Amino acid sequence: MSPATDTTGKLTRPPRLFLVAAEPSGDALAADLIDALRAQRPDVEVAGVGGPEMAKRGAISPFDISELSVFGLFDGLKIINLVHQRAQETADAAQAFEADAVVLIDSWGFMLRAAWKLRDALPDTPLIKYVAPQVFAARRERAKVAADTFDHLLAIHPFDAPYFTEHGMDVTFVGNPALERDLSGDGLGFRARHGVDPSDQLLLILFGSRKSELTRLFPRFADAVKRLKSDRPGLKLVTPLASSIAEQAREMIALEPALDDLIVVDSDERRDAFHAADAALACSGTVTLELARLGVPTVAAYRLGWLAWAAARFFLMKSKYISLANIAADEMLIPEHVQTQCRGDRLAHSVAALLDDPERRAEVSARLKAVTDHMRGEGGSPSANAAQAVLQLISS
């Protein structure tokens, strides 16, 4: 019997939860989960690995997670020694905290390694994976690996569960937190603050949250902007920068003539910028789902390293689309330009088709809102559902 439990195994002190997030999107999910946990169990104690959103809630990370924000097999291999070091530090911190459960959020590669270290350090502590690897799109074998590694899965898509339950994994569908997050904003106020007339067309540029995404997409986005501005000299541009790429992005923007009038803002103006925009050119990811929820017509882009792309293209990819809204709709509502199709001319053509056709923008906007409403599902908020599941797992 643990000193923290009675003869029945129930906790005799407030529950201690250790949350692990290795990227800005995971940090945001963790922050929402912490809020929901405290709403249901005010005495819960929380610690973990994460970013600024977790820190605001008192969970101070023992190291900077921005160095882990890479994507793809080969980018990951470049920092593999660092990943193992940080995974061990994560396990050490959870052990020192005497965690009753550990919630590992998204970020498959790092979370897998962290889970191995955690299992050694805390063999009897439940390891809960929040957000499944997207086996519906690629790498189906990860479902079995997840079942062998984690004790429970909190799934955010209704179509996730069968891939994992067939391997004996317990799964709780909680819903997609990106569809519950407060996305309210003041578009007109944003335009007024930054000298953008209500009649001006405003294009939102989103470079991603990983440095690898920034470096691969930046020249293509800059080329697209140059082409768009040549025919639309009055076009206004804005980019809210994730903290993980802000310093590097500002340096790159300062050296790019095509972006000399780009309005650069920090993440605290992100939602206002979303509401102010007529259309968006975005790195594919969670942000495209947030934009879809707001009905912002978007063009999505992505590039991997060539070896990673070859592996993904010829051996791994199972889905027709990369954007969740497109997958849910089974239709290309968000034009996707991936790898060889991610070129300035093609991006500019897709964005121009939205900017120059108000009726099309309105139609796409309505369809995107309808699709995300359907994806939200029924029941409580996703974060509240996730918090309830975690607390039940601890109590049982």
C-alpha positions in Angstrom: 0.0 0.0 0.0 1.3 3.4 -1.0 1.6 6.1 1.7 -0.8 8.1 -0.5 -3.5 5.4 -0.5 -5.7 3.7 2.0 -6.3 -0.1 2.4 -8.7 0.0 -0.6 -6.2 1.7 -2.8 -7.9 5.1 -2.9 -5.9 8.3 -2.7 -5.8 9.9 0.7 -4.4 13.2 -0.7 -5.3 15.4 -3.6 -4.5 13.7 -7.0 -1.2 14.6 -8.6 -1.2 14.7 -12.4 1.9 15.2 -14.6 1.2 16.5 -18.1 3.7 16.3 -20.9 3.5 18.5 -24.0 6.4 19.0 -26.5 4.9 21.4 -29.0 2.8 24.7 -28.9 -0.3 22.8 -29.9 0.1 20.3 -27.2 0.9 23.1 -24.7 -2.5 24.6 -25.6 -4.3 21.3 -25.1 -2.6 20.8 -21.8 -3.7 24.2 -20.6 -7.3 23.5 -21.5 -7.1 20.2 -19.7 -5.6 21.8 -16.6 -8.5 24.3 -16.5 -11.0 21.5 -16.9 -9.3 19.3 -14.2 -9.4 22.2 -11.7 -13.1 22.9 -12.5 -14.0 19.3 -11.6 -11.4 18.8 -8.8 -10.2 22.1 -7.4 -7.6 20.5 -5.2 -5.8 18.7 -8.0 -2.1 19.2 -8.1 -0.5 19.6 -11.6 3.1 19.7 -12.8 4.7 18.8 -16.1 6.7 19.5 -19.2 5.3 22.1 -21.5 5.3 25.7 -22.7 4.0 29.1 -21.8 0.4 28.1 -21.5 1.1 25.5 -19.0 3.4 27.8 -17.2 0.6 30.4 -16.8 -1.2 27.7 -14.9 1.7 27.0 -12.6 3.2 23.9 -14.4 6.7 25.1 -15.0 8.7 23.0 -17.4 12.2 21.8 -16.4 13.4 22.5 -20.0 12.5 24.5 -23.1 10.2 22.4 -25.3 10.9 24.5 -28.5 14.0 22.5 -29.2 11.7 19.4 -29.6 9.4 21.0 -32.2 10.6 19.1 -35.3 8.6 17.1 -37.7 9.4 14.0 -39.7 11.6 11.0 -39.3 14.8 12.5 -40.5 14.4 15.8 -38.6 13.8 13.7 -35.5 17.0 11.7 -36.1 19.0 14.8 -36.0 18.1 15.5 -32.4 17.6 11.9 -31.2 20.2 12.1 -28.4 18.5 15.3 -27.1 15.2 13.6 -27.3 16.4 10.7 -25.1 17.9 13.1 -22.7 14.7 15.2 -22.4 12.7 12.0 -22.1 14.8 10.9 -19.1 14.4 14.4 -17.5 10.7 14.1 -18.0 10.6 10.7 -16.2 12.8 12.0 -13.4 10.5 15.1 -12.9 7.3 12.9 -12.8 8.9 10.6 -10.3 10.0 13.4 -8.1 6.5 14.8 -8.3 5.1 11.4 -7.2 2.6 11.5 -10.0 -0.6 9.5 -9.8 -0.9 9.5 -13.6 0.9 10.9 -16.5 -0.9 12.4 -19.5 1.3 12.5 -22.7 -0.1 14.8 -25.2 0.2 14.4 -29.0 3.9 14.5 -30.4 4.2 10.8 -31.1 8.0 10.4 -31.3 8.9 12.2 -28.1 5.9 10.8 -26.1 6.8 7.3 -27.1 10.4 7.7 -25.7 9.2 9.5 -22.7 6.7 6.7 -22.0 9.5 4.1 -22.0 11.5 6.1 -19.5 8.4 6.7 -17.4 7.5 3.0 -17.3 11.0 2.3 -15.9 10.7 5.1 -13.3 7.1 4.7 -12.4 6.1 1.1 -13.3 2.7 1.3 -11.6 1.6 4.7 -12.7 -1.0 4.9 -15.5 0.3 6.4 -18.7 -2.5 8.1 -20.6 -2.0 9.1 -24.3 -4.0 12.2 -25.2 -4.5 12.5 -29.0 -3.9 9.3 -31.0 -1.3 9.0 -33.7 -3.2 9.6 -37.0 -3.2 5.9 -38.0 -6.2 6.6 -40.2 -3.9 8.5 -42.5 -0.6 6.6 -42.2 1.5 4.1 -40.2 -1.2 1.8 -39.0 1.4 -0.2 -37.1 1.5 2.6 -34.5 -1.8 1.5 -33.1 -0.3 -1.7 -31.8 2.8 0.2 -30.5 0.4 2.5 -28.6 -1.5 -0.3 -27.2 1.7 -1.9 -25.9 3.1 1.3 -24.5 0.2 3.3 -23.0 -2.5 2.3 -20.6 -5.4 4.4 -22.0 -6.1 6.5 -25.0 -8.1 9.8 -25.1 -9.2 10.0 -28.7 -10.2 13.2 -30.3 -11.8 11.8 -33.5 -14.8 9.4 -33.5 -13.1 7.3 -36.1 -9.9 6.7 -34.0 -11.1 3.9 -31.6 -11.4 0.8 -33.9 -7.7 1.0 -34.9 -6.6 0.7 -31.2 -9.3 -1.4 -29.6 -8.5 -4.3 -32.0 -5.1 -4.4 -30.2 -6.8 -4.5 -26.7 -6.3 -0.8 -25.9 -8.9 1.1 -23.8 -10.1 4.1 -25.6 -12.3 7.1 -24.6 -13.6 9.4 -27.3 -13.5 12.9 -25.8 -13.9 15.1 -28.9 -11.5 17.6 -30.5 -10.4 20.4 -28.2 -9.6 22.6 -31.1 -13.4 22.8 -31.7 -14.2 24.0 -28.2 -11.4 26.5 -27.7 -12.4 30.2 -27.3 -11.7 31.7 -30.7 -13.6 34.9 -30.1 -11.9 38.0 -31.5 -12.3 41.5 -32.6 -11.5 41.7 -36.3 -12.6 45.4 -36.8 -10.6 46.4 -33.7 -7.5 44.6 -35.1 -7.9 46.4 -38.5 -8.2 49.7 -36.7 -5.1 49.2 -34.6 -3.0 48.2 -37.6 -4.2 50.8 -40.1 -6.2 48.3 -42.3 -9.4 49.8 -43.8 -12.5 47.7 -43.4 -12.7 47.6 -47.2 -9.1 46.3 -47.7 -8.5 42.7 -48.4 -6.5 41.1 -45.6 -4.6 37.8 -46.1 -3.5 35.9 -43.1 -0.1 34.2 -43.3 0.7 31.3 -40.9 4.2 29.8 -41.1 3.6 27.0 -38.6 4.9 26.5 -35.1 8.0 24.4 -35.9 11.3 25.9 -37.1 11.5 23.2 -39.7 8.1 24.3 -41.1 9.2 27.9 -41.1 12.4 27.3 -43.0 10.7 25.0 -45.6 7.6 27.1 -46.2 8.9 30.7 -45.9 10.4 31.0 -49.4 7.3 29.5 -51.0 5.0 31.8 -49.1 7.2 34.8 -49.9 7.1 33.9 -53.6 3.3 33.5 -53.5 2.9 36.9 -51.8 5.1 38.6 -54.4 2.9 37.2 -57.1 -0.4 38.1 -55.4 0.8 41.7 -54.7 1.8 42.3 -58.3 -1.9 42.1 -59.3 -3.3 43.4 -56.1 -1.2 46.3 -54.8 -3.7 47.1 -52.1 -3.6 43.6 -50.5 -2.8 43.7 -46.8 -0.9 40.9 -45.1 -0.7 39.9 -41.5 1.1 37.1 -39.6 0.7 36.2 -35.9 3.9 34.3 -34.9 4.0 31.4 -32.5 6.6 32.0 -29.8 8.5 28.9 -30.9 9.5 30.5 -34.2 9.0 34.3 -33.5 12.7 35.3 -33.3 13.8 33.4 -36.4 10.7 34.4 -38.4 11.2 38.1 -37.6 14.8 37.9 -38.9 13.8 36.2 -42.1 10.9 38.6 -42.7 13.3 41.6 -42.3 15.4 40.3 -45.2 12.5 39.5 -47.6 11.5 42.5 -49.7 8.1 40.9 -50.7 7.2 41.0 -47.0 8.3 44.6 -46.2 4.7 45.6 -45.4 3.7 42.4 -43.6 2.0 43.2 -40.3 3.8 41.0 -37.7 2.1 40.4 -34.4 2.6 38.1 -31.5 0.4 35.2 -30.6 -1.7 37.3 -28.2 -3.3 39.0 -31.2 -3.8 35.7 -33.1 -7.6 35.4 -32.6 -8.2 39.1 -33.6 -6.2 38.5 -36.7 -8.2 35.4 -37.6 -11.4 37.4 -37.4 -10.0 40.3 -39.4 -8.8 38.1 -42.3 -10.6 37.5 -45.6 -8.6 34.4 -46.4 -5.5 32.5 -45.1 -2.4 30.8 -46.4 -1.4 28.4 -43.7 1.0 25.6 -42.8 -1.2 22.5 -42.5 -2.0 21.6 -38.9 -4.4 22.3 -36.1 -4.6 25.9 -37.2 -6.4 25.0 -40.4 -9.1 23.3 -38.2 -9.4 26.5 -36.1 -9.7 28.6 -39.3 -12.3 26.2 -40.6 -14.4 26.6 -37.4 -14.4 30.4 -37.9 -15.2 29.9 -41.6 -12.0 31.5 -42.9 -11.3 30.2 -46.4 -7.8 28.7 -46.3 -5.1 27.4 -48.6 -3.0 24.8 -46.8 0.6 23.9 -47.5 3.2 21.5 -46.2 6.7 20.3 -47.0 8.9 17.5 -45.5 12.5 16.7 -46.1 12.8 14.7 -49.3 13.7 11.4 -47.8 10.8 11.7 -45.3 8.5 12.7 -48.1 9.5 9.7 -50.2 8.8 7.4 -47.3 5.5 9.0 -46.6 4.4 9.2 -50.2 5.2 5.7 -51.3 4.9 3.7 -48.1 3.0 5.4 -45.4 0.2 7.7 -46.5 -3.3 6.1 -46.5 -5.6 9.2 -46.7 -6.6 11.3 -49.7 -6.2 14.5 -47.7 -4.0 16.0 -45.0 -6.5 18.5 -43.6 -9.0 17.2 -41.0 -11.8 19.3 -42.4 -11.3 17.8 -45.8 -11.1 14.3 -44.3 -14.3 14.8 -42.4 -16.1 16.3 -45.5 -14.4 13.8 -47.9 -14.0 16.9 -50.1 -11.3 19.4 -50.9 -12.8 22.4 -49.1 -9.3 23.5 -48.2 -6.9 23.4 -51.2 -3.8 21.4 -50.2 -0.4 22.0 -51.7 2.0 19.4 -50.4 5.7 18.9 -51.3 6.1 19.2 -55.1 2.8 21.1 -55.3 3.9 23.6 -52.6 5.2 26.3 -55.0 4.8 30.0 -55.0 2.9 30.0 -58.3 0.4 27.3 -57.2 -0.1 28.8 -53.8 -0.8 32.2 -55.3 -3.3 30.8 -57.8 -5.3 29.1 -55.1 -5.3 32.1 -52.8 -6.2 34.4 -55.7 -9.2 32.2 -56.5 -10.5 32.9 -53.1 -9.6 36.6 -52.9 -11.2 37.4 -56.3 -14.5 35.5 -55.8 -16.6 36.8 -52.9 -19.4 34.3 -53.6 -16.9 31.4 -53.5 -15.4 32.6 -50.3 -18.9 32.8 -48.7 -19.8 29.3 -49.9 -16.6 27.8 -48.7 -16.9 29.6 -45.3 -20.4 28.2 -44.8 -19.3 24.7 -45.7 -16.3 24.8 -43.3 -18.5 25.9 -40.4 -20.9 23.1 -41.1 -18.2 20.4 -41.3 -16.6 21.5 -38.0 -20.0 21.7 -36.3 -20.5 18.0 -37.3 -17.0 17.1 -36.1 -17.6 18.6 -32.7 -20.1 15.9 -31.8 -22.4 15.8 -28.8 -21.9 15.8 -25.1 -19.7 17.9 -22.9 -16.7 19.9 -24.0 -13.7 17.8 -25.1 -11.4 19.1 -22.4 -14.1 18.4 -19.7 -14.6 14.9 -21.1 -10.8 14.3 -21.0 -10.6 15.6 -17.5 -13.4 13.4 -16.3 -11.8 10.4 -17.9 -8.4 11.1 -16.3 -9.9 11.5 -12.9 -12.0 8.4 -13.2 -8.9 6.4 -14.2 -7.1 7.6 -11.1 -10.0 6.8 -8.8 -10.3 3.3 -10.3 
